[in-house]
Amino acid sequence: MNRRNFIGFGVLAMATLPATLSAFSSIDFRKTKPDTWTAKTVDNAVKALYGDIKPEESGVTVKAPKVASNGGAVPITVKSDIPAKTVAVFQDMNPESAVAVWNVPEGGIVDYSFKIKLKATDENGGNGTVYAIVEGRDGKFYKGKVSLQVAKGGCEG
């Protein structure tokens, strides 16, 4: 292949890349579902995001330390073998319940590890629950959860 053809194919590839990536584009849930992000309870946040659903309590694993010494960076892991369309994470310790929502590309693996901020207050006693809801490609919803405690007096970042 000569140099001009090589450069021409490179330009063609770059021109088609945005069209290819748009197939994997994500939905901006903050714009399309704004009430999700201001909901004060997990139930209201889930309803604002997905409507009136009844997720099965199976197929989703959520892990966190039993006691988080640093509420400013609590490690969370969400895993599922369910072919997923979206994954949403909620918690019941902070004023707004929604944490994050991901679009999962077809064939994508749900195995996420991240850190969230959870605040221990007198109202919650430092105890709370983190929930993950997987919207399956089969149209069903699945839920996992983990309860934890955020140590008072620790660095809450």
C-alpha positions in Angstrom: 0.0 0.0 0.0 1.4 3.4 -0.9 1.6 6.3 1.5 -1.3 8.3 -0.1 -3.7 5.3 0.1 -2.6 4.7 3.7 -3.3 8.4 4.6 -6.6 8.3 2.7 -7.8 5.2 4.6 -6.8 6.9 7.9 -8.9 9.9 7.1 -11.8 7.7 6.1 -11.5 5.8 9.4 -11.4 9.0 11.4 -14.5 10.3 9.6 -16.5 7.1 10.3 -15.4 6.8 13.9 -17.9 9.4 15.3 -20.8 7.6 13.5 -19.6 4.3 15.0 -19.3 5.7 18.5 -22.8 7.2 18.4 -24.1 3.7 18.4 -22.7 3.4 21.9 -23.7 6.9 23.0 -25.1 7.2 26.4 -28.3 8.8 27.6 -27.8 11.9 29.8 -29.9 10.8 32.7 -29.4 14.2 34.4 -31.2 15.9 31.5 -33.8 13.2 30.7 -34.7 12.2 34.3 -33.9 15.3 36.4 -36.3 14.3 39.3 -34.1 11.2 39.9 -31.2 13.5 41.1 -33.3 15.5 43.6 -35.3 12.6 45.1 -34.8 12.4 48.9 -35.6 8.6 49.2 -34.4 5.6 47.3 -38.0 4.6 46.4 -38.7 8.1 44.9 -35.4 8.1 43.0 -36.0 4.7 41.5 -39.5 5.7 40.5 -38.3 8.9 38.9 -35.7 6.9 36.9 -37.6 3.8 36.0 -41.2 4.3 36.8 -43.2 2.0 39.1 -41.1 -1.1 39.0 -40.8 -4.2 41.3 -37.2 -5.4 40.9 -36.4 -9.1 41.7 -34.0 -9.3 44.6 -31.6 -11.6 42.8 -28.8 -11.6 40.2 -27.0 -8.5 41.5 -24.2 -8.4 44.1 -23.2 -5.2 45.9 -20.2 -5.2 48.2 -18.9 -2.6 50.6 -17.0 -2.8 53.9 -19.2 -3.5 57.0 -17.7 -0.4 58.6 -16.3 2.4 56.5 -13.8 4.4 58.5 -13.7 7.1 55.8 -17.2 8.3 54.7 -15.5 10.5 52.1 -14.4 7.5 50.0 -16.4 4.3 50.6 -15.4 1.5 48.2 -18.4 -0.1 46.4 -18.4 -3.0 44.0 -21.4 -3.9 41.8 -21.4 -7.2 39.8 -24.0 -9.1 37.8 -24.1 -11.7 35.1 -27.4 -10.5 33.8 -27.3 -9.0 30.3 -27.9 -5.4 31.3 -29.2 -2.3 29.6 -28.5 0.0 32.5 -27.2 -0.1 36.1 -28.2 2.4 38.7 -26.8 2.9 42.2 -28.7 4.5 45.1 -28.0 5.0 48.8 -30.1 6.1 51.8 -27.6 8.1 53.9 -27.1 11.4 51.9 -29.8 14.0 51.3 -30.2 12.9 47.6 -30.5 9.2 47.0 -29.3 8.7 43.4 -25.5 8.1 43.0 -25.0 7.1 39.4 -26.5 5.5 36.3 -24.6 3.7 33.6 -25.6 2.5 30.1 -24.2 -0.9 29.4 -23.3 -1.7 25.8 -24.6 -4.9 24.4 -22.4 -7.7 25.6 -20.9 -5.4 28.3 -19.8 -6.8 31.6 -21.3 -5.5 34.8 -18.3 -5.4 37.2 -17.9 -1.9 38.6 -15.8 -0.7 41.5 -15.9 2.9 42.6 -16.0 5.1 45.7 -18.9 7.2 47.0 -19.3 9.7 49.8 -21.6 8.7 52.6 -22.3 11.0 55.6 -23.0 9.7 59.0 -25.5 11.9 60.8 -27.4 11.8 64.0 -30.5 11.0 62.0 -29.1 7.9 60.3 -26.7 6.9 63.2 -24.1 6.1 60.6 -26.1 3.2 59.3 -27.2 2.9 55.7 -27.8 0.8 52.6 -26.4 1.0 49.1 -28.7 -0.4 46.4 -27.9 -1.4 42.8 -30.7 -1.9 40.2 -29.9 -3.6 36.9 -32.3 -3.1 34.0 -32.0 -6.3 32.1 -32.1 -6.6 28.3 -35.0 -9.0 29.0 -37.1 -6.0 30.2 -37.0 -7.1 33.9 -35.4 -5.3 36.8 -33.0 -6.9 39.4 -31.8 -5.5 42.7 -28.9 -6.1 45.1 -28.0 -4.3 48.3 -25.5 -4.1 51.1 -25.9 -2.5 54.5 -23.0 -0.7 56.1 -22.0 1.7 58.8 -19.9 4.8 58.4 -17.8 5.3 61.5 -18.5 8.6 63.3 -15.5 10.6 64.0 -13.7 9.2 61.0 -12.5 11.5 58.2 -15.8 12.1 56.3 -14.0 14.0 53.6 
